Amino acid sequence: MVAKSSKESQDKPVKINKWDGSAVKNALDDAVKDVLTKKFNYVENFALMDGRLVMCGIAVGVAMFALLWDYLYPFPQSRPVLIFCVSTYFVMMGILTLYTTYKEKGIFVVAIQKDQSGFSPDNVWEASSFLKKYDDKYHLILTCKDGKTGAVREATLVRTVANFIDENGTLVYELLEPEISKLHNSLLSDRKEK
């Protein structure tokens, strides 16, 4: 199987149901991720998502252990183990909820801008977005954490989805990419001014 170049993937239009808010948001998020990883050649970092997967894996492991223990030692004997496993599962789900609410905060991509010299720490770019139910405004927040100073700069883009999706439900990448590039470059120019 041959990997597609970014030019080939942009040639094939993304068609979605324009009335499905989740599909619209996901398509726009994927296009923003493509701009950061393909146009700017940043390396995607999956640590944020891996944290969620570890928590889910622990919760599923505890549930599987409870199932196996109950199979080997039927209910009256397995009661204390089942109570512990069920309690642990609910605690893990509570921690997962806190993690997604306060740590992830709607972040859909974390990209690393490698330092070209290799001496300074890398810059970290994060993109998060939201699209309210029954609203056509796409809110994109692009954040850059400077590797040298630790300063965090943030820029926001609020546009109607009609700016990027045509009447047939096709994502127009050529309209979205300049907006993301402008937002990205504004954060870079802020860094140079300081």
ZIHUSUL-V575635 format. One record per residue. RES is the residue in one small letter. D_CENTER is the distance of its C-alpha to the mean C-alpha in Angstrom with 2 decimals. Layout:
BEGIN
RES,D_CENTER
RES,D_CENTER
END
This chain:
BEGIN
m,26.52
v,25.84
a,22.39
k,22.02
s,22.02
s,19.68
k,22.78
e,23.42
s,19.96
q,20.35
d,23.83
k,22.80
p,21.69
v,18.86
k,20.78
i,19.45
n,21.22
k,21.09
w,22.10
d,19.14
g,16.70
s,13.82
a,14.61
v,14.92
k,11.61
n,9.85
a,12.30
l,11.80
d,8.02
d,9.15
a,12.00
v,10.40
k,8.58
d,12.13
v,13.80
l,12.26
t,12.78
k,15.90
k,17.75
f,17.33
n,17.17
y,14.63
v,13.70
e,10.18
n,10.03
f,8.90
a,10.71
l,8.27
m,7.62
d,11.33
g,12.43
r,11.50
l,13.22
v,16.16
m,16.74
c,16.73
g,18.96
i,21.34
a,21.66
v,22.41
g,24.77
v,26.62
a,27.00
m,28.31
f,30.67
a,32.01
l,32.62
l,34.45
w,36.43
d,37.54
y,38.64
l,40.68
y,42.08
p,42.44
f,41.69
p,44.38
q,43.80
s,39.98
r,39.70
p,38.80
v,36.16
l,34.64
i,34.61
f,32.87
c,30.23
v,29.54
s,29.33
t,26.98
y,24.70
f,24.59
v,24.03
m,21.05
m,19.57
g,20.32
i,18.65
l,15.49
t,15.64
l,16.20
y,13.37
t,10.72
t,12.78
y,13.69
k,11.52
e,7.86
k,9.13
g,6.56
i,4.20
f,1.23
v,3.88
v,6.91
a,10.07
i,13.57
q,16.53
k,19.41
d,22.66
q,25.20
s,28.07
g,26.46
f,28.07
s,25.62
p,22.30
d,19.21
n,17.21
v,13.55
w,11.37
e,8.27
a,7.10
s,6.70
s,8.79
f,11.20
l,14.11
k,16.96
k,19.03
y,21.95
d,20.85
d,20.36
k,18.72
y,15.18
h,14.03
l,11.79
i,11.71
l,11.70
t,12.69
c,14.76
k,16.31
d,19.59
g,20.49
k,24.19
t,24.53
g,21.44
a,21.39
v,18.24
r,18.31
e,16.32
a,16.78
t,16.12
l,16.61
v,17.95
r,19.32
t,20.55
v,18.90
a,22.41
n,22.02
f,19.68
i,20.78
d,24.46
e,26.86
n,26.42
g,22.69
t,21.89
l,19.06
v,20.97
y,18.98
e,21.95
l,21.53
l,17.82
e,17.93
p,20.66
e,18.95
i,15.84
s,18.41
k,20.49
l,17.79
h,16.98
n,20.74
s,21.47
l,19.50
l,21.40
s,24.68
d,24.16
r,24.00
k,27.18
e,29.04
k,28.68
END
